[in-house]
Amino acid sequence: VSVFNRKSSLSPTALEQKDFAVFENGAPQEILFFASGETPFDLVLLLDLSGSTADKIDLIRKSSKRFVDAARPSDRIAILTFSADLQVISKLSSDHAALKKSIDDIEKPIGGTNFWDALRFVLEHVLGQSRAEHRRSATVVMTDGVDNALPGVPGDGSTTSFEDLLKIVQRSDTIVLPIYLDTEKEMDKHGALKDAYLLARESLVMLAAESGNVIYQARKVKDLEGVYGQVMRDLSTVYSIGYRPASRVRDGSWRGVTVQLLGHSELAVRAKHGYYGK
């Protein structure tokens, strides 16, 4: 559950279990587990190095180091880049010096954009250790959202369909935080890919919504320096809430989940919309 102050960018005050109410399919549920925002995070920084961003490696390196600096000592960070291929720059680590050194090794890639495959790999493989150790996890992905599999975009693109990726995000406990990097003017000067860029932006909104979030905006790579700081502040006010569903039937059906804050009208809350009962 992410909590935001409606009136400012300041972090809200610390909340307790009694401040939350959870409903499944409209029925109130008893909260049995509660962890505050101080719980350690495993963070994956997934960087799109295709298209117009490929010529801005220095800025991407600099902003990525700012992201590492903003993390807490207890947080672990992994860094991956993608174009047509996926590269693991650093596995999960809390060693900030080593992470920054690996960032210096990021090189300009060659090829298209297999965004959907890259995000699927992170969710299914990179964060497996986090689930085993019961650590909260988040994937911060910087991208324009364009995959070569989109209609009208040259190249083969991902083998994973967007529909399949959306289902994977729905089933995942990992928070997905897209940072939309606007490359349309640089990459589509004749407007030939306008529809593809529209679909790409819509897909990022949908991915974020499945984690109970919105997309962050960066009009140019340099803007990432400020965005990463905001992302880390938002992650610091995330709470983990657990309950045992009143309905014990495991028929695979979708269970809608709603989280409300009690007595805090100045705060907004966002969380995953539900889960499949399996």
Buried (B, 14 or more C-beta within 10 A) or exposed (E): BBBBBEEEEEBBEEBEEEBBBBBBBEEEBEBEEBBEBEBBBBBBBBBBBBBBBBEBBEBBBBBBBBBBEBBEEEBBBBBBBBBBBBBBBBEBBBEBEEBBEBBEEBEEBEBBBBBBBBBBBBBEEBBEBBEEEEBBBBBBBBBBBBBBBBEEBEBEBBEBEBEEBBEBBBEBBBBBBBBBBBBBEEBBEEEEBEEBBEBBBEBBBBBBBBBBBBBBEBEBBEBBBEBBBEBBBBBBBBBBBEBEBEEEEEEEEEBEBBBEBEEBEEBEBBBBBBBEBE
